[in-house]
Amino acid sequence: MCFAGLYVIASATCAGMAFSTNDFKGRFVLLQAPIVLQSALLPEPVLRMLEGVSWPLAYLLLGLPVVAGLYVFGALVGSAASEAERENAEMMMDPSKAGP
């Protein structure tokens, strides 16, 4: 959850900063920042389909899969850490279970 939360906070911060400025170019850059890496990975035909899409829709189409992926990644990291912690606790209770 932490990875996805950080991405959402960073995206919301960029969007908030974008709408707090009157500079059109600055607004464009700040709105583009959270989704630029995802759009760079898309093939050109898909990018052409996204031309003219509103910013909220672009965030939904490109940002939500990233949030989901970061959530799954965080869950896997958390699960692996819990498993390692459990094994460490077992070895502390019974040192004979430790490897050679």
C-alpha positions in Angstrom: 0.0 0.0 0.0 2.9 2.3 0.7 4.2 2.3 -2.8 0.8 3.0 -4.3 0.1 5.7 -1.7 3.3 7.5 -2.5 2.5 7.5 -6.2 -1.0 8.8 -5.5 0.3 11.5 -3.2 3.0 12.6 -5.8 0.4 12.6 -8.5 -2.1 14.7 -6.5 0.7 17.1 -5.5 1.7 17.6 -9.2 -2.0 18.1 -10.2 -2.5 20.6 -7.3 0.6 22.5 -8.2 -0.4 22.6 -11.9 -3.8 24.2 -11.1 -2.2 26.7 -8.7 -0.2 28.4 -11.6 -1.3 30.6 -14.4 1.7 29.5 -16.6 0.3 27.2 -19.3 3.6 25.5 -20.0 4.2 24.9 -16.3 0.7 23.5 -15.9 1.3 21.1 -18.9 4.6 19.8 -17.4 3.2 19.3 -14.0 0.1 17.5 -15.3 2.2 15.3 -17.5 4.8 14.4 -14.8 2.9 11.6 -13.1 2.1 9.7 -16.3 5.0 10.5 -18.6 6.9 7.3 -17.9 3.8 5.1 -18.6 3.1 7.0 -21.8 6.8 6.5 -22.9 6.3 2.8 -22.7 3.3 2.7 -24.9 3.6 1.9 -28.6 3.0 4.7 -31.1 -0.4 3.5 -32.3 -1.8 3.5 -28.8 -0.3 7.0 -28.2 -2.1 8.2 -31.3 -5.4 6.8 -29.8 -4.8 8.8 -26.7 -4.4 12.2 -28.5 -7.0 14.7 -27.3 -7.9 12.7 -24.2 -8.7 14.8 -21.1 -6.2 14.8 -18.2 -8.6 13.1 -15.9 -9.2 10.3 -18.4 -5.4 10.0 -19.1 -4.8 9.7 -15.4 -7.4 6.9 -15.2 -6.1 5.0 -18.2 -2.4 5.4 -17.4 -2.3 6.0 -13.6 -4.7 3.3 -12.3 -2.7 0.4 -13.7 0.4 1.8 -12.1 -1.4 2.2 -8.8 -2.6 -1.4 -9.0 0.9 -2.7 -10.0 2.5 -0.8 -7.1 -0.1 -2.2 -4.7 0.6 -5.7 -5.8 4.4 -5.1 -5.7 4.1 -3.7 -2.2 2.0 -6.7 -1.1 4.6 -9.1 -2.5 7.4 -7.3 -0.7 5.4 -7.2 2.5 4.6 -10.9 2.2 8.3 -11.8 1.6 9.4 -9.6 4.6 6.8 -11.3 6.8 8.0 -14.7 5.8 11.6 -13.8 6.4 10.7 -12.4 9.8 8.7 -15.6 10.7 11.7 -17.8 9.7 14.1 -15.6 11.7 11.8 -15.9 14.7 11.7 -19.7 14.4 15.5 -19.9 14.2 15.8 -17.7 17.3 13.4 -20.1 19.2 15.2 -23.2 18.0 18.8 -22.6 16.8 19.1 -26.2 15.6 16.8 -25.3 12.6 19.5 -22.9 11.4 21.4 -24.0 8.3 25.0 -25.3 8.2 
